Amino acid sequence: MDPTQTEMPRKTCFLIGHPTGHSLSPTIHQAAYGALDMNWHYALMDVLEPDLDAVLAGIDGERIVGANVTIPHKQAVYERVDELSDTARAVGAVNTVYRRDGRLVGDNTDVAGFLGPLRAMGRDWSMARAVVLGAGGAARAVAHGLTRELGLAEVVVTARREAAARAIPDICAAPWEERVGVCAEADLIVNTTPVGMAPMEAASPLPDDFVFDAKQTVYDLIYAPETTRLMAAAQAAGASVIGGLPMLIGQAAAAFRIWTGRDMPLEAVNRALRQRMATGGSS
Ligand code: NAP
C-alpha cells in the first residue's frame, strides 16, 4: 500500500494483528489470487489498538476491500464495526471485515473453518459428546459451531480458568483437573489450547497414559506442527484425527468468498502452503 508505487494493485485485502510477521494468510490468499489470475494483493498490517480506527476507516470497499483480524484485535474490532453478522455476534469476536452499503461489517469465518472438516466426515454429530480443551477466543467459536450449527447435545469446556469456560454459552464447564475423565467419555475432543505448538511442541494437553478409543475423533486447532503430540497419540490408538490446517484454510476460503464472490482454488492454496511450511514458515 505504498502510495508512491506506480503500478498499484487493483484491489487489496490485509491482515490486522500484532504481531503478524509469521502469518500464513498472505501465502494462502496470494496463491488464490495467482491461480485465478486476479490482480489483488494481500498485505500484513501490524497494528496497535490506538491505530485500529484509522486502519478500519481505510477499508473503502473499492480498492481496499477488506481485512482479516487476528490476535489481539478480534474483540476490539468487534466493538468498532457498524454491523455484525449473527455468527460474529454470537461468538463475540470478528475475524473478517468488509464494507456493505457504506457500512463496515464484522463477520466470523473461524466457525465455518472449524466445522468444515467435521461436516466432511459425513456423520450425524447431534448425539455426539464433545469436550473442548481451553476457553479462549478460539474455544468460543468452536463451542458456537458445535452447539448452534452442528446441534451437539453435550459440549463440555474444560480450562485452567473455569470462570472463562463458564462464560461460554450453551456448554457445561468442567475443572481442568477433571479433563482426563471427561475426555474418556467424549466422542470428539477438541484442543484449543496452545499446548503442542512452539514452544510447547513436546507437550500434550492430555497425559501420556490417556487411553484413546478408536471411535473417538481428536481435533487439534494447532497447525504447526501439522501433527501434534496429542494427534500422534490418538492416531496410534486408531482414533480419527484432524489438525488445524484445514480450519486455517477454511476460514480463509470463507473470507475470500465474502470479498471476491469466488471460491478459493484449494489445490493451489494447499500446494503453496506445503511449500511455505517446508521452507520454514511455521505459524
Ligand atoms: P487464547 O484466547 O489465548 O486462549 C487459549 C486458551 O488456552 C485459554 O483458555 C488458556 O488458558 C489456555 N491455555 C494456554 N496455555 C495453556 C497451558 N499451558 N495449559 C492449559 N491451558 C492453556 O488463544 P486462542 O485465540 O483461543 O487460540 C488458541 C489456539 O488455537 C492457538 O494454538 C491458535 O494457534 C489456535 N487457533 C487455530 C486456528 C486455525 O485456524 N487452525 C484458529 C484460531 C486459533 P488461560 O486463560 O488460563 O491462559
Residues whose N, C-alpha, C, O or C-beta is under 5 A from the ligand:
A	BS01	NAP	G134 A135 G136 G137 A138 A139 A159 R160 R161 T192 T193 P194 V195 L221 I222 Y223 G244 L245 M247 L248
